[in-house]
Amino acid sequence: MKAYTKPVLAIIFVLLADQLLKVWVKLNMTLGQEFKILGNWFIIHFTENNGMAFGMEFGGEAGKLALTLFRIAAVAVIGYGVIYLVQKKYHRGLILNVALIFAGALGNIIDSTFYGMIFSESTYFEAAKAFPAEGGYSSIFHGRVVDMFYFPIIQGTFPTWFPIWAGEEFIFFRPVFNIADAAISIGVISILIWQKRYFKEEKVEESYPHSEIIEE
């Protein structure tokens, strides 16, 4: 059971931090409202999206339902993956990063699945209310994901010689995201960076499955 301790704690921490912040933003901020934390470099900016991570969209109501159901199936697979990795005693770093991906995906699923029933509509003039008497702004599986982290670190204009976007304004980093998105990104990037370390032992074992030491 000790092998599960760190992954489970990581999942609980990400979920609690993600949902507490989302609920606070939903109940205390209007759409588009923002607070500057570090000047123009780090801003809490409330927005919602119907689609994927970092505000990407996907296909209207039918697409929204399909995406939510796909997310649920994917989270079930990832959750099983965490259990499998623990049971097979894979590298602890790999297990922890897959747990982060699981927690992030589950955090956004909670929004997509339940927020439409729990909260009233957020508008540019009024913050949402929890469990309104008239019901939520949507039905199950049709909630919107709450995003708030905005890092417009570099802002400027593409030079006239630049192809396609010549003369247009650019912002880096433009997407608005949440803790769940960050957990997914950290997990995926960490696995890509450390993959040789994570899978080294398994590859060695597979290369010599029946090796034996013969003494004469």
C-alpha positions in Angstrom: 0.0 0.0 0.0 2.9 2.4 0.6 3.6 2.4 -3.2 0.2 4.1 -3.6 0.8 6.9 -1.0 2.5 9.5 -3.1 0.4 9.0 -6.3 -2.8 9.2 -4.3 -1.6 12.3 -2.3 -0.6 14.0 -5.6 -4.0 13.3 -7.1 -5.9 14.6 -4.0 -3.7 17.7 -3.9 -4.2 18.6 -7.6 -8.0 17.9 -7.4 -8.5 20.0 -4.2 -6.4 22.9 -5.5 -8.0 22.8 -8.9 -11.6 22.7 -7.7 -11.2 25.1 -4.8 -9.7 27.7 -7.1 -12.3 27.1 -9.9 -15.2 27.4 -7.4 -13.8 30.6 -5.9 -13.4 32.1 -9.4 -16.8 31.0 -10.5 -18.6 32.5 -7.4 -16.5 35.7 -7.1 -15.6 36.8 -10.6 -17.5 37.9 -13.7 -16.5 36.6 -17.1 -13.5 38.6 -18.4 -12.7 40.0 -15.0 -9.0 39.9 -14.1 -6.6 40.6 -11.3 -2.9 41.4 -12.0 -0.6 39.3 -9.8 2.7 40.2 -11.3 2.1 43.3 -13.4 1.2 42.3 -17.0 3.1 39.1 -16.8 0.8 37.0 -14.5 -2.9 37.7 -14.5 -5.9 35.9 -13.0 -8.4 36.2 -15.9 -11.7 34.4 -15.7 -12.9 32.6 -18.8 -14.7 29.4 -19.7 -14.4 27.0 -22.6 -16.5 24.3 -24.0 -13.7 22.2 -25.4 -10.2 21.0 -24.7 -7.2 22.2 -22.6 -6.0 25.7 -23.0 -9.3 27.0 -24.4 -9.5 25.0 -27.6 -13.0 24.2 -28.9 -14.6 21.1 -30.4 -17.8 20.9 -32.4 -20.9 22.4 -30.7 -23.2 20.6 -28.3 -22.8 17.2 -29.9 -19.0 17.6 -30.0 -19.1 18.8 -26.4 -21.0 15.7 -25.3 -18.6 13.4 -27.3 -15.6 15.1 -25.8 -16.8 14.8 -22.2 -17.6 11.1 -22.7 -14.2 10.5 -24.3 -12.6 12.3 -21.4 -14.4 10.0 -18.9 -13.2 6.9 -20.9 -9.7 8.2 -21.1 -9.6 9.0 -17.4 -10.7 5.4 -16.6 -7.9 4.1 -18.8 -5.3 6.4 -17.2 -6.5 5.4 -13.7 -6.1 1.8 -14.5 -2.7 2.7 -15.9 -1.6 4.2 -12.6 -2.7 1.0 -10.7 -0.9 -1.2 -13.3 2.4 0.8 -13.0 2.3 0.5 -9.3 1.6 -3.2 -9.3 4.4 -3.8 -11.8 6.8 -1.6 -9.8 7.7 0.8 -12.6 9.8 3.9 -11.9 8.3 6.1 -9.1 8.7 9.2 -11.2 6.7 7.7 -14.1 4.0 6.6 -11.7 3.8 10.1 -10.2 3.6 11.8 -13.6 0.9 9.5 -14.8 -0.9 10.3 -11.6 -0.6 14.0 -12.4 -2.1 13.4 -15.8 -5.0 11.5 -14.3 -5.7 14.2 -11.7 -5.7 16.9 -14.3 -8.0 15.1 -16.6 -10.3 14.2 -13.8 -10.3 17.8 -12.6 -11.6 19.1 -16.0 -14.1 16.3 -16.2 -15.7 17.4 -13.0 -16.3 20.8 -14.7 -17.6 19.3 -17.9 -19.9 16.8 -16.2 -21.3 18.7 -13.1 -20.7 22.5 -13.3 -23.7 23.0 -15.6 -26.0 21.6 -13.0 -24.3 23.2 -9.9 -23.9 26.8 -11.0 -25.9 29.5 -12.6 -24.6 31.2 -15.8 -21.5 33.4 -15.4 -21.9 36.7 -17.3 -19.9 39.8 -17.9 -22.0 41.6 -15.3 -22.7 39.0 -12.6 -20.9 36.2 -10.9 -22.5 32.7 -10.8 -24.4 31.3 -7.9 -24.1 27.8 -6.5 -27.2 25.6 -6.6 -29.6 28.3 -7.8 -33.4 27.7 -7.3 -34.0 27.9 -11.0 -31.4 25.2 -11.7 -28.0 25.3 -13.3 -27.0 26.8 -16.7 -26.9 23.4 -18.4 -27.4 19.7 -18.1 -25.1 16.9 -17.1 -22.1 16.4 -19.4 -22.5 19.9 -20.8 -20.7 22.1 -18.3 -18.0 24.5 -19.2 -14.4 24.3 -18.0 -13.2 27.2 -15.8 -9.8 28.7 -16.8 -8.0 31.6 -15.0 -4.2 31.5 -15.4 -2.9 34.0 -18.1 0.8 34.7 -18.7 1.1 37.3 -21.5 4.9 37.4 -20.9 5.8 38.8 -24.3 3.6 41.1 -26.4 4.4 42.8 -29.6 3.9 43.0 -33.4 5.3 40.7 -36.0 7.7 42.5 -38.4 6.5 43.4 -41.9 8.9 40.8 -43.4 7.4 38.0 -41.3 5.4 35.4 -43.3 1.6 35.0 -42.9 1.3 37.1 -39.7 3.2 40.2 -40.9 2.1 43.3 -38.9 -0.2 41.4 -36.6 -0.1 41.5 -32.8 1.3 38.5 -31.0 1.2 37.5 -27.3 3.3 34.8 -25.7 1.8 32.9 -23.8 -1.7 33.5 -25.1 -3.8 30.5 -23.8 -5.7 30.8 -20.5 -5.5 27.6 -18.5 -6.1 26.1 -15.0 -4.3 23.9 -12.5 -5.7 20.7 -14.1 -4.2 21.7 -17.5 -0.9 22.5 -15.8 -0.8 19.1 -14.1 -1.5 17.3 -17.4 1.3 19.4 -19.1 3.8 18.8 -16.4 3.1 15.1 -16.4 3.4 14.7 -20.2 6.5 16.9 -20.5 8.3 15.2 -17.6 7.6 11.7 -19.1 9.1 12.9 -22.5 12.1 14.4 -20.8 12.9 11.5 -18.5 11.6 8.6 -20.6 15.0 6.9 -20.9 15.3 6.9 -17.1 11.8 5.7 -16.6 11.9 2.8 -19.1 15.6 1.9 -18.8 15.2 -0.9 -16.3 12.2 -2.5 -18.1 14.2 -2.5 -21.4 17.1 -4.2 -19.8 14.9 -6.9 -18.3 13.2 -7.5 -21.6 16.5 -7.7 -23.5 17.6 -10.7 -21.3 14.4 -12.5 -20.2 16.0 -15.9 -19.8 19.6 -15.0 -18.8 21.2 -17.4 -16.4 24.6 -17.6 -14.8 26.2 -21.0 -15.5 28.9 -22.1 -13.2 31.4 -24.8 -14.1 
